Amino acid sequence: MNKEDFCFSNLGWVRKVYIILMWLFTLVLVGFLFSKFLSDKEDSSSLGLFLFSFVILTGFSAWKHFTIVKRKSIQLGVIAVIDLFSVNILSFIALLIFADVSKKEQVALIAST
C-alpha cells in the first residue's frame, strides 16, 4: 500500500459513518437555508447570504472529507480546532482521534516501505 491507495473504501467503518453523517447534515442544512431563501423573496440580500452559506458549508465539508480520506493528520487537527470554535465538541474529539489514527497509518506505511 502507498499513499495513493488511501481512499474512502479502505477507511474504517467509524470514519465512513462520520463522513456519511457529515454530508447528510450538510445536505439538511443547505436544504433548510434554501427553504429560508425561497420564503424571503422580497429580501434581495437573501440570495447572496444563501450562496455564501452554501459555498462555506459545502467547501468545509469537502475539506473535511478530503482530509479524512487522505489521512492528512495536521489538517485534521486544524479542522478540529475550527470545530471547537463552532462549539462542536463531539466532532472536535472525533477529528482528534481520526488525526491520531491517520498519523499511525502514515507511520506504518513508511515503516512498511
C-alpha distances in whole Angstrom, upper triangle without the diagonal:
4,7,8,6,8,11,14,13,11,13,16,19,21,19,19,23,24,22,25,28,27,28,30,32,32,33,36,37,37,39,41,42,42,45,47,47,48,51,52,53,56,54,52,50,48,46,45,44,42,40,39,38,36,34,34,33,30,29,28,27,24,24,23,21,19,18,17,15,13,14,16,18,21,22,22,24,26,26,27,30,31,31,33,36,36,37,34,33,31,28,29,28,25,23,24,22,19,19,19,16,14,15,14,11,11,12,10,7,10,11,9,9
4,5,5,7,11,14,14,12,14,17,20,22,19,20,24,24,22,25,28,27,27,30,32,31,33,36,36,36,38,41,41,41,44,45,45,47,50,50,52,54,52,51,48,46,44,43,42,40,38,37,36,34,32,32,31,29,27,26,25,23,21,21,19,17,16,16,14,11,12,14,16,19,19,20,22,24,24,26,28,29,30,32,34,35,36,33,32,31,28,28,27,25,23,23,22,19,18,19,16,13,14,14,11,9,12,10,7,9,11,9,8
4,5,6,9,13,14,12,13,16,19,20,18,18,22,21,20,23,25,24,24,28,29,28,30,33,33,33,35,38,37,38,41,42,42,44,47,47,48,51,49,47,44,43,41,39,39,37,35,34,33,31,29,28,28,25,23,23,22,19,18,18,16,13,13,13,11,8,9,11,13,15,16,17,19,21,21,22,25,26,26,29,31,31,32,30,30,28,25,25,25,22,20,20,20,17,16,17,15,11,12,13,10,8,11,11,8,9,13,12,11
4,5,8,12,13,12,13,17,20,21,18,18,22,22,20,22,25,24,23,27,28,27,29,32,32,32,34,37,36,37,40,41,41,43,45,46,47,50,47,46,43,42,39,38,38,36,33,33,32,30,28,28,27,24,23,23,21,18,18,18,16,13,13,14,11,8,11,12,16,18,17,18,21,22,22,24,27,27,27,30,32,32,34,31,31,29,26,26,27,24,21,23,22,18,18,19,17,14,16,16,13,12,15,15,11,13,16,15,14
4,6,10,10,8,11,14,17,19,16,16,20,20,18,20,23,23,23,26,28,27,28,31,32,32,34,36,36,37,40,41,41,43,46,46,47,50,48,47,44,42,40,39,39,37,34,34,33,31,29,29,27,25,24,23,22,19,19,18,16,13,14,13,10,9,11,14,16,19,19,19,22,23,23,24,27,28,28,30,33,32,33,30,31,28,25,26,26,23,21,22,21,18,18,19,16,13,15,16,12,12,15,14,11,13,16,14,14
4,7,8,7,8,11,14,16,13,13,17,17,15,17,20,20,20,23,24,24,25,28,29,29,31,33,34,34,37,38,38,40,43,44,45,48,45,44,42,40,38,37,36,34,32,31,30,28,26,26,24,22,21,20,18,16,16,15,12,10,11,10,6,5,7,10,13,16,16,15,18,20,19,21,24,24,24,27,29,29,30,27,27,25,22,22,22,19,17,19,17,14,14,16,13,10,13,13,10,10,13,13,10,13,16,15,15
4,6,6,7,11,13,14,11,11,14,15,12,14,18,17,17,20,22,21,22,25,26,26,28,31,31,31,34,36,36,37,40,41,42,45,43,42,40,37,36,35,34,31,30,29,28,26,24,24,22,20,19,19,16,14,14,14,10,9,11,9,5,6,9,12,15,18,16,16,19,21,19,21,24,24,23,26,28,28,29,26,26,24,21,22,22,19,17,19,18,14,15,17,15,12,15,16,13,13,17,16,14,17,20,18,19
4,6,5,9,10,12,9,7,11,12,9,11,14,14,14,16,19,18,19,22,23,23,25,28,28,29,31,33,33,35,37,39,40,43,41,40,38,36,34,33,32,30,28,28,26,24,23,23,21,18,18,18,15,13,14,12,9,9,11,9,5,8,10,13,16,19,17,16,19,21,19,20,23,23,22,25,27,26,27,24,24,21,19,21,21,17,16,18,17,14,15,17,15,13,17,17,14,16,19,18,17,20,22,21,22
4,6,8,9,12,10,8,12,14,12,13,16,17,16,18,21,21,22,24,26,26,28,30,31,32,34,36,36,37,40,41,43,46,44,43,41,39,37,37,35,33,32,31,30,27,26,26,24,21,22,21,18,17,18,16,13,13,14,12,9,11,13,16,18,22,20,19,22,24,22,23,27,26,25,28,30,29,30,26,27,24,21,23,23,19,19,21,19,16,18,19,16,15,18,18,15,17,20,18,17,21,22,21,22
4,7,9,12,10,9,13,14,13,15,18,18,18,21,23,23,24,27,28,29,30,33,33,34,36,38,39,40,43,44,45,48,46,46,43,41,39,39,37,35,34,33,31,29,28,28,26,23,23,22,20,18,19,17,14,14,14,11,9,10,11,15,16,20,20,18,21,23,22,22,26,26,25,27,30,29,30,26,26,23,21,23,22,18,18,19,17,14,16,17,13,12,15,15,12,14,17,15,14,17,19,17,19
4,6,8,6,6,10,11,10,12,15,15,16,18,20,21,22,24,26,26,28,30,31,32,34,36,37,38,40,42,43,46,44,44,41,39,37,37,35,33,32,31,29,27,26,25,23,21,21,20,17,16,16,14,12,12,12,9,7,10,9,13,14,18,17,15,18,20,19,19,22,23,22,24,27,26,26,23,22,20,17,19,18,14,14,16,14,10,13,14,11,10,14,13,11,13,16,15,14,18,19,18,20
4,6,6,6,9,10,11,13,14,16,17,19,20,21,23,25,26,27,29,31,32,33,35,36,38,39,41,42,44,47,45,45,43,40,39,38,36,34,34,33,30,29,28,27,25,23,23,22,19,19,19,16,14,15,14,11,10,13,12,15,15,19,19,16,19,21,20,19,23,24,22,24,27,26,26,22,21,18,17,18,17,13,14,15,12,10,13,13,10,11,14,13,12,15,17,16,16,20,20,20,22
4,6,5,6,9,10,10,12,14,15,16,18,20,21,22,24,26,27,28,30,31,33,34,36,37,39,41,43,46,44,44,41,39,38,37,35,33,33,32,30,28,28,27,24,23,23,22,18,19,19,16,14,16,16,12,12,15,15,18,18,21,21,18,20,23,20,20,23,24,22,24,27,25,25,21,21,17,16,18,17,13,14,17,14,12,15,16,13,14,18,17,15,18,21,19,20,23,24,23,26
4,5,5,6,9,10,11,12,14,15,16,18,20,21,22,24,26,27,28,30,31,33,34,36,37,39,41,44,42,42,40,37,36,36,34,31,31,31,28,26,27,25,22,21,22,20,17,18,18,15,13,16,15,11,12,15,14,17,16,20,19,15,18,20,18,16,20,21,18,20,23,22,21,18,17,13,12,15,13,9,11,13,11,9,13,14,11,13,16,16,15,18,20,20,20,24,25,24,27
4,5,5,6,9,10,10,12,14,15,16,18,20,21,22,24,26,27,28,30,31,33,34,36,37,39,42,40,40,37,35,34,33,31,29,29,28,25,24,24,22,19,18,19,17,14,14,14,11,10,12,11,8,9,12,11,13,14,17,16,12,15,17,15,14,18,19,16,19,22,21,20,17,17,13,11,13,13,9,9,12,10,8,11,13,10,11,14,15,14,16,19,18,19,22,23,23,25
4,5,5,6,9,10,11,12,14,15,17,18,20,21,23,24,26,27,29,30,31,33,35,36,38,41,39,39,37,34,33,33,31,28,28,27,25,23,23,22,19,18,19,17,14,14,15,12,10,12,13,9,9,13,13,16,16,19,18,15,18,20,17,17,21,21,19,21,24,22,22,19,19,16,14,16,16,12,13,16,14,11,14,16,14,14,17,18,16,18,21,21,20,24,25,25,26
4,5,5,6,8,10,10,12,14,15,16,18,20,21,22,24,25,27,28,30,31,33,35,37,40,38,38,36,33,32,32,30,27,27,27,24,23,23,22,19,18,19,17,14,15,16,13,12,15,15,12,12,16,16,18,19,21,20,17,19,21,18,17,21,21,18,20,23,21,21,17,17,14,12,16,15,12,13,16,14,12,16,18,16,16,20,20,19,21,24,24,24,27,28,28,30
4,6,5,6,9,10,10,12,14,15,16,18,20,21,22,24,26,27,28,30,31,33,35,38,36,36,33,31,30,30,27,25,25,25,22,20,21,19,16,15,17,14,11,13,14,10,9,13,13,10,11,15,14,16,16,18,17,13,16,17,14,14,17,17,14,17,19,17,17,14,14,11,9,12,12,9,10,13,12,10,13,16,14,15,18,19,18,20,23,23,23,26,28,28,30
4,6,5,6,9,10,10,12,14,15,16,18,20,21,22,24,26,27,28,30,32,33,36,34,34,32,29,28,28,26,23,23,22,20,18,18,17,14,13,14,12,9,10,11,8,6,10,11,8,9,13,13,15,16,18,16,13,16,17,14,14,18,17,15,18,20,18,19,15,16,14,11,14,15,11,11,15,14,12,14,17,15,15,18,20,18,20,23,23,23,26,28,28,29
4,5,5,6,9,10,11,12,14,15,16,18,20,21,23,24,26,27,29,30,32,35,34,34,32,29,28,28,26,23,23,23,20,18,19,18,15,13,15,14,11,12,14,11,9,13,14,12,12,16,17,18,20,22,19,17,20,21,17,18,21,20,17,20,22,20,21,17,18,15,13,17,17,14,14,18,17,15,18,20,19,18,22,23,21,23,26,26,26,29,31,30,32
4,5,5,6,8,10,10,12,14,15,16,18,20,21,22,24,26,27,29,31,34,32,32,30,27,27,27,24,22,22,22,19,17,19,18,14,14,16,14,11,13,15,12,11,15,16,13,15,18,18,20,20,22,20,17,20,20,17,16,20,18,15,18,20,18,18,14,16,13,11,15,16,13,14,17,17,15,18,21,19,20,23,24,23,25,28,28,28,31,33,33,34
4,5,5,6,9,10,10,12,14,15,16,18,20,21,22,24,26,27,29,32,30,30,28,25,24,24,22,19,20,19,16,15,15,14,11,10,12,10,7,10,12,9,9,12,13,12,13,17,17,18,18,20,17,14,17,17,13,14,17,15,12,16,17,15,16,12,14,12,10,13,15,12,12,16,16,14,17,20,19,19,22,24,23,24,27,28,27,30,32,32,33
4,5,5,6,9,10,10,12,14,15,16,18,20,21,22,24,26,27,30,29,29,26,23,22,22,21,18,18,18,15,13,14,13,10,9,11,11,7,9,12,10,9,12,14,13,14,17,18,19,20,22,19,17,20,19,16,17,19,17,15,19,20,17,19,15,18,16,13,16,18,16,15,19,19,17,19,22,21,21,24,26,24,25,29,29,28,31,34,33,34
4,5,5,6,9,10,10,12,14,15,16,18,20,21,23,24,26,30,28,28,27,23,23,23,21,18,19,19,16,14,16,16,12,11,14,14,10,12,15,14,12,16,18,16,17,20,21,22,23,25,22,20,22,22,18,19,22,20,17,20,22,18,19,16,19,16,15,18,20,17,17,21,21,19,22,25,24,23,27,28,27,28,32,32,31,34,36,36,37
4,5,5,6,9,10,10,12,14,15,16,18,20,21,23,25,28,26,27,25,21,21,22,19,16,17,17,14,13,15,14,10,11,14,12,10,13,15,13,13,17,18,17,18,21,22,22,23,24,21,19,21,21,17,17,19,17,14,17,18,15,16,13,16,14,13,16,18,16,16,20,21,19,21,24,24,24,27,29,28,29,32,33,33,35,37,37,39
4,5,5,6,8,10,10,12,14,15,16,18,20,21,23,26,24,24,22,19,18,18,16,13,14,14,11,9,11,10,7,7,10,10,7,10,13,12,12,15,17,16,18,20,21,21,22,23,20,18,20,19,16,17,19,16,14,18,18,15,16,14,17,16,14,17,19,17,17,21,22,20,22,25,25,24,27,29,28,29,32,33,32,35,37,37,38
4,5,5,6,9,10,10,12,14,15,16,18,20,22,25,23,24,22,19,18,19,17,13,14,15,12,10,12,13,9,9,12,13,10,12,15,15,14,17,19,19,19,22,24,24,26,26,23,22,24,23,19,21,23,20,18,21,22,18,20,18,21,19,17,20,22,20,20,24,25,23,25,28,27,26,30,32,30,31,35,35,34,37,39,39,40
4,6,5,6,9,10,11,12,14,15,17,19,21,24,23,23,22,18,18,19,17,14,15,16,13,11,15,14,11,12,15,15,13,15,18,17,17,20,22,21,22,25,26,27,28,28,25,23,25,25,21,22,23,21,18,21,22,18,19,17,20,19,17,21,23,21,21,25,26,24,26,29,29,28,32,33,32,34,37,37,37,40,42,42,43
4,5,5,6,9,10,11,12,14,15,17,19,22,20,21,19,15,16,16,14,11,13,13,10,9,12,12,8,10,13,13,12,15,17,16,17,20,21,21,23,25,26,26,27,27,24,22,24,23,19,20,21,18,16,19,19,15,17,15,19,18,16,19,22,21,21,24,25,24,26,29,29,28,31,33,33,34,37,38,37,39,42,42,43
4,5,5,6,9,10,10,12,14,15,17,20,18,19,17,13,13,14,12,8,10,11,8,6,10,10,8,9,12,13,12,14,17,17,17,20,22,22,23,25,27,26,28,28,24,23,25,24,20,22,23,20,18,21,21,17,19,18,21,21,19,22,24,23,22,26,27,26,27,30,30,29,32,35,34,34,38,38,38,40,43,43,43
4,5,5,6,9,10,10,12,14,16,19,18,19,18,14,14,16,14,10,12,14,11,10,13,14,11,12,16,16,15,17,20,20,20,23,25,24,25,28,29,29,31,31,28,26,29,27,23,25,26,23,21,24,24,20,22,20,24,23,21,24,27,25,25,29,30,28,30,33,33,32,35,37,36,37,40,41,40,43,45,45,46
4,5,5,6,9,10,11,13,15,18,17,18,17,13,14,15,13,10,13,14,11,11,15,15,12,14,17,17,16,19,21,21,22,25,26,26,27,30,31,31,32,32,29,27,29,27,24,25,26,22,21,23,23,19,20,19,23,22,21,24,27,25,26,29,30,29,31,34,34,33,36,38,38,38,42,43,42,44,47,47,48
4,5,5,6,9,10,11,13,16,14,15,13,10,10,12,9,6,10,11,8,8,12,12,11,13,16,16,16,18,20,21,21,24,26,26,27,30,31,30,31,31,28,27,28,26,23,24,25,21,20,23,22,18,20,20,23,23,22,24,27,26,26,29,31,29,31,34,34,34,36,39,38,38,42,43,42,44,47,47,48
4,5,5,6,9,10,11,15,14,14,13,10,9,12,10,7,9,12,10,9,13,14,13,13,17,18,17,19,22,22,23,25,27,28,29,31,32,32,33,33,30,29,31,29,25,27,28,24,23,26,25,22,24,23,27,26,25,27,30,29,28,32,33,32,33,36,36,35,38,41,39,40,43,44,43,46,48,48,49
4,5,5,6,9,11,14,14,15,15,11,11,14,13,10,13,15,13,13,16,17,16,17,20,21,20,22,25,25,25,28,30,30,31,34,35,35,36,36,33,32,33,31,28,29,30,27,25,28,27,23,25,24,28,28,26,29,32,30,30,34,35,34,35,39,39,38,41,43,42,43,46,47,46,48,51,51,52
4,5,5,6,9,12,11,13,12,8,10,13,10,9,12,14,12,12,16,17,16,17,20,21,21,23,25,26,26,29,31,31,32,35,36,35,36,36,32,32,33,31,28,29,29,26,24,27,25,22,24,23,27,27,26,28,31,31,30,34,35,34,36,39,39,38,41,44,43,43,47,48,47,49,52,52,53
4,5,5,7,10,9,10,9,6,7,10,8,6,10,12,11,11,15,16,15,17,19,21,21,23,25,26,27,29,31,31,33,35,36,35,37,36,32,32,33,31,28,30,30,26,26,28,26,23,25,25,29,29,28,30,33,32,32,35,37,35,36,40,40,39,42,44,43,44,47,48,47,49,52,52,53
4,6,6,10,10,11,12,9,9,13,12,10,13,15,14,14,18,19,18,19,22,24,23,25,28,29,29,31,33,34,35,37,38,38,39,39,36,35,37,34,31,33,33,30,29,31,30,26,29,28,32,32,30,33,36,35,34,38,39,38,39,43,43,41,44,47,46,46,50,51,50,52,55,55,55
4,6,9,9,12,13,10,11,14,13,12,15,17,16,17,20,21,20,22,25,26,26,28,30,30,31,34,35,36,37,39,41,40,41,41,37,37,38,36,33,34,34,31,29,32,30,27,28,28,32,32,31,34,36,36,36,39,40,39,41,44,44,43,46,49,48,48,52,53,52,54,57,57,57
4,6,6,8,9,7,9,12,11,11,14,16,15,16,19,20,20,22,24,25,26,28,30,31,32,34,36,36,38,40,41,40,41,41,37,37,38,35,32,34,34,30,29,31,29,26,28,29,32,33,32,34,37,36,36,39,41,40,41,44,45,44,46,49,48,49,52,53,52,54,57,57,58
4,6,7,10,8,9,12,13,12,15,17,17,18,20,22,22,23,26,27,28,29,31,33,33,35,37,38,39,41,43,42,43,43,39,39,40,37,35,36,36,33,32,34,32,29,32,32,36,36,35,37,40,39,39,42,44,42,43,47,47,46,48,51,50,50,54,55,54,56,59,59,59
4,6,9,9,10,13,14,14,16,18,19,20,22,24,24,26,28,29,30,32,34,35,36,38,40,41,42,44,45,44,45,44,41,41,42,39,36,38,38,34,34,36,33,31,33,33,37,38,37,38,42,41,41,44,46,45,45,49,49,48,51,53,53,53,56,57,56,58,61,62,62
4,6,6,8,10,10,12,14,15,16,18,20,21,22,24,25,26,28,29,31,32,34,35,37,38,40,41,43,41,42,41,38,38,39,36,33,35,34,31,31,33,30,27,30,31,34,36,34,36,39,39,38,41,43,42,42,46,47,45,48,51,50,50,53,55,54,55,59,59,59
4,6,7,8,9,11,12,14,15,17,18,20,21,23,24,26,27,28,30,32,33,34,36,37,39,40,42,40,41,40,37,37,38,35,33,35,34,30,31,33,30,28,31,31,35,36,34,36,39,39,38,41,43,42,42,46,46,45,47,50,49,49,52,54,53,54,57,58,58
4,6,5,6,9,10,11,12,14,16,17,18,20,21,22,24,26,27,29,30,32,33,35,36,37,39,37,38,37,33,34,34,31,29,31,30,27,27,29,27,24,27,28,32,33,31,32,36,36,35,37,40,38,39,42,43,42,44,47,46,46,49,51,50,51,54,55,55
4,5,5,6,9,10,10,12,14,15,16,18,19,21,22,24,25,27,28,30,31,33,34,36,37,35,37,36,32,32,33,30,28,30,29,26,26,28,25,23,25,26,30,31,29,31,34,34,33,35,38,36,37,41,41,40,42,45,44,44,48,49,48,50,53,53,53
4,5,5,6,8,10,10,12,14,15,16,18,20,21,22,24,26,27,28,30,31,32,34,36,34,36,35,31,31,33,30,27,30,30,26,26,29,27,24,27,27,31,32,29,31,34,34,32,35,38,36,36,40,41,39,41,44,43,43,46,48,47,48,51,52,52
4,5,5,6,8,10,11,12,14,15,16,18,20,21,22,24,25,27,28,30,31,32,34,32,34,33,29,29,31,28,25,28,27,24,24,27,24,22,25,26,30,31,28,29,33,32,31,34,36,34,35,38,39,37,39,43,42,41,44,46,45,46,50,50,50
4,6,5,6,8,10,11,12,14,15,16,18,20,21,22,24,25,27,28,30,31,32,31,32,31,27,27,29,26,23,25,25,21,21,24,21,19,22,22,26,27,25,26,30,30,28,31,34,32,33,36,37,35,38,41,40,40,43,45,44,45,48,49,49
4,5,5,6,9,10,10,12,14,15,16,18,20,21,22,24,26,27,28,30,31,30,31,31,27,27,28,26,23,25,25,21,21,24,22,19,22,22,26,26,24,26,29,29,27,30,33,31,32,35,36,34,37,40,39,39,42,43,42,44,47,48,48
4,5,5,6,9,10,11,12,14,15,16,18,20,21,22,24,26,27,28,30,28,30,29,25,26,27,25,22,25,25,21,21,24,23,20,23,23,27,27,25,26,30,29,27,30,32,30,31,34,35,33,35,38,37,37,40,42,41,42,45,46,46
4,5,5,6,9,10,10,12,14,15,16,18,20,21,22,24,26,27,28,26,28,27,23,23,25,22,19,22,22,18,19,22,20,17,21,21,25,26,23,24,28,27,25,28,30,29,29,32,33,31,33,37,36,35,39,40,39,40,44,44,44
4,6,5,6,8,10,10,12,14,15,16,18,20,21,22,24,26,27,25,26,26,22,22,23,21,18,20,20,16,16,19,17,15,18,18,22,22,20,21,25,24,23,26,28,26,27,30,31,30,32,35,34,34,37,39,38,40,43,43,43
4,6,5,6,8,10,11,12,14,15,16,18,20,21,22,24,25,24,26,26,22,22,24,21,18,21,21,18,18,21,20,17,20,19,23,23,20,22,25,24,23,26,28,26,26,30,30,29,31,34,33,33,36,38,37,38,41,42,42
4,6,5,6,8,10,10,12,14,15,16,18,20,21,22,23,22,24,23,19,20,22,19,17,20,20,17,17,21,19,17,21,20,23,23,20,22,25,24,22,25,27,25,25,29,29,27,29,32,31,31,34,36,35,36,39,40,40
4,6,5,6,8,10,10,12,14,15,16,18,20,21,22,20,22,21,17,17,19,16,14,16,17,13,14,17,15,14,17,16,20,20,17,18,22,21,19,22,24,22,22,26,27,25,27,30,30,29,32,34,33,35,38,38,39
4,5,5,6,9,10,11,12,14,16,17,18,20,21,20,21,21,17,17,19,16,13,15,16,13,13,16,15,13,16,14,18,18,15,17,20,19,17,21,23,21,21,25,25,24,26,29,28,28,32,33,32,34,37,38,38
4,5,5,6,8,10,10,12,14,15,16,18,20,19,21,21,17,17,19,17,14,17,18,15,15,19,18,16,19,17,20,20,16,18,21,20,18,21,23,20,21,25,25,23,26,28,27,27,31,32,31,33,36,36,36
4,5,5,6,9,10,10,12,14,15,16,18,17,19,18,14,15,17,15,12,15,17,14,14,18,17,16,19,17,20,20,17,18,21,19,17,20,22,20,20,23,24,22,24,27,26,25,29,30,29,30,34,34,34
4,5,5,6,9,10,11,12,14,15,16,15,16,16,12,12,14,12,9,12,13,10,10,14,14,13,15,14,17,17,13,14,17,16,14,17,19,17,17,21,21,19,21,25,24,24,27,28,28,29,32,33,33
4,5,5,6,9,10,11,12,14,15,15,16,17,13,12,15,14,10,13,15,12,11,15,16,14,16,14,17,16,12,14,17,15,13,16,18,15,16,20,20,18,21,24,22,23,26,27,26,28,31,32,32
4,5,5,6,9,10,10,12,14,13,16,16,13,13,16,14,12,14,17,15,14,18,19,17,20,17,20,19,15,17,19,17,14,18,19,16,17,20,20,18,20,23,22,21,25,26,25,27,30,30,30
4,5,5,6,9,10,11,12,10,13,13,9,9,12,11,9,12,14,12,13,16,17,16,19,16,18,18,14,15,17,16,13,15,17,14,14,18,18,16,18,21,20,19,23,24,23,24,28,28,28
4,6,5,6,9,10,10,10,11,12,9,7,11,10,7,10,12,11,11,14,16,15,16,14,16,15,11,12,14,12,9,12,14,11,11,15,15,13,16,19,18,18,21,23,22,24,26,27,28
4,6,5,6,8,10,10,13,14,11,10,14,14,11,13,16,15,14,18,19,18,20,17,18,17,13,15,16,13,11,14,15,12,13,16,15,13,16,19,17,17,21,22,21,23,26,26,26
4,6,5,6,8,8,11,13,10,10,13,13,11,14,17,16,16,19,21,20,22,19,21,19,16,17,18,16,13,15,16,13,13,16,15,13,15,18,16,16,19,20,19,21,24,24,24
4,6,5,6,5,8,9,6,6,10,10,9,11,14,14,14,17,19,19,20,18,19,18,14,14,16,13,10,12,13,10,9,13,12,10,12,15,14,13,17,18,17,19,22,22,23
4,6,5,7,8,11,9,7,11,12,10,11,15,15,14,17,19,19,20,17,17,16,12,13,14,11,8,11,11,7,8,11,10,8,11,13,12,13,16,17,16,18,21,21,22
4,6,8,10,13,12,11,14,15,14,15,19,19,18,21,23,22,24,21,21,19,16,17,17,14,12,14,14,10,11,14,12,9,13,14,12,12,16,16,15,18,20,20,21
4,6,9,11,10,10,14,15,14,16,19,19,19,22,24,24,25,22,23,21,18,18,19,16,13,15,15,11,11,13,12,9,11,13,11,10,14,15,13,15,18,18,18
4,6,9,9,8,11,13,13,14,17,18,18,20,22,23,24,21,21,19,16,16,16,14,11,12,12,8,7,10,8,5,7,10,8,8,11,12,11,13,16,17,17
4,6,6,6,9,10,11,12,15,15,16,18,20,21,22,20,20,19,16,15,16,14,11,12,12,9,7,10,10,7,8,11,10,9,12,14,13,14,17,19,19
4,6,5,6,9,10,10,13,14,15,16,19,20,21,19,18,18,15,13,14,12,9,9,10,8,4,7,8,6,6,9,10,9,11,14,14,15,17,19,20
4,5,5,6,9,10,11,13,14,15,17,19,20,19,18,19,16,14,15,14,11,10,12,11,7,10,12,10,9,13,13,12,14,17,17,17,19,22,22
4,5,5,6,8,10,11,12,14,15,17,18,17,17,17,14,13,14,14,10,10,13,11,8,12,13,11,11,15,15,14,16,19,19,19,22,24,24
4,5,5,6,9,10,10,12,14,15,16,14,14,14,11,9,11,10,6,7,9,7,6,9,11,9,10,14,14,14,16,18,18,20,22,23,24
4,5,5,6,9,10,10,13,14,15,14,13,14,11,9,10,10,7,6,9,9,6,9,12,11,11,14,16,15,17,20,20,21,23,25,26
4,5,5,6,9,10,11,13,14,14,14,15,12,10,12,13,9,9,13,12,10,13,15,14,14,18,19,18,20,23,23,23,26,28,28
4,5,5,6,9,10,11,12,11,12,13,9,8,11,11,8,9,12,11,10,13,15,14,15,18,19,19,21,23,23,24,27,29,29
4,5,5,6,9,10,10,9,9,10,7,5,7,8,6,6,10,10,9,12,14,14,15,18,19,19,21,23,24,25,27,29,30
4,5,5,6,9,10,10,10,12,10,7,10,12,9,9,13,13,12,14,17,17,17,20,22,21,23,26,26,27,29,31,32
4,5,5,6,9,9,10,12,10,8,12,13,11,12,15,15,14,17,19,19,19,23,24,23,25,28,28,29,31,33,34
4,5,5,6,5,7,9,7,6,9,10,9,11,14,14,14,17,18,18,20,22,23,24,26,28,28,30,32,33,35
4,5,5,5,6,9,8,6,9,11,10,11,14,15,15,17,19,20,20,23,24,25,27,29,30,31,33,35,36
4,5,7,9,12,11,9,13,15,14,14,18,18,18,20,23,23,23,26,27,28,29,32,32,33,35,37,38
4,6,8,11,10,10,13,14,14,15,18,19,19,21,23,23,25,27,28,29,31,33,33,35,37,38,39
4,6,9,9,9,11,13,14,15,17,18,19,21,23,23,25,27,28,29,31,33,34,35,37,39,40
4,6,6,6,9,10,11,12,15,15,16,19,20,21,22,25,26,27,29,30,31,33,35,36,38
4,5,5,6,9,10,11,12,14,15,17,19,20,21,23,24,26,27,29,30,32,33,35,37
4,5,5,6,9,10,11,12,14,16,17,18,20,21,22,24,26,27,28,30,32,33,35
4,5,5,6,8,10,10,12,14,15,16,18,20,20,22,24,25,26,28,30,31,33
4,6,5,6,9,10,11,13,14,15,17,19,20,21,23,24,26,27,29,30,32
4,6,5,6,9,10,11,12,14,15,17,18,20,21,23,24,26,27,29,31
4,5,5,6,9,10,11,12,14,15,16,18,20,21,22,24,26,27,29
4,5,5,6,9,10,10,12,14,15,16,18,20,20,22,24,25,27
4,5,5,6,9,10,11,13,14,15,17,18,20,21,23,24,26
4,5,5,6,9,10,11,12,14,15,17,18,20,21,23,25
4,5,5,6,8,10,10,12,14,15,16,18,20,21,23
4,6,5,6,9,10,10,12,14,15,17,18,20,21
4,5,5,6,9,10,11,12,14,16,17,18,20
4,5,5,6,9,10,10,12,14,15,16,19
4,5,5,6,9,10,10,12,14,15,17
4,5,5,6,9,10,11,12,14,16
4,5,5,6,9,10,10,12,15
4,5,5,6,9,10,10,13
4,5,5,6,9,10,11
4,5,5,6,9,10
4,5,5,6,9
4,5,5,7
4,5,5
4,6
4
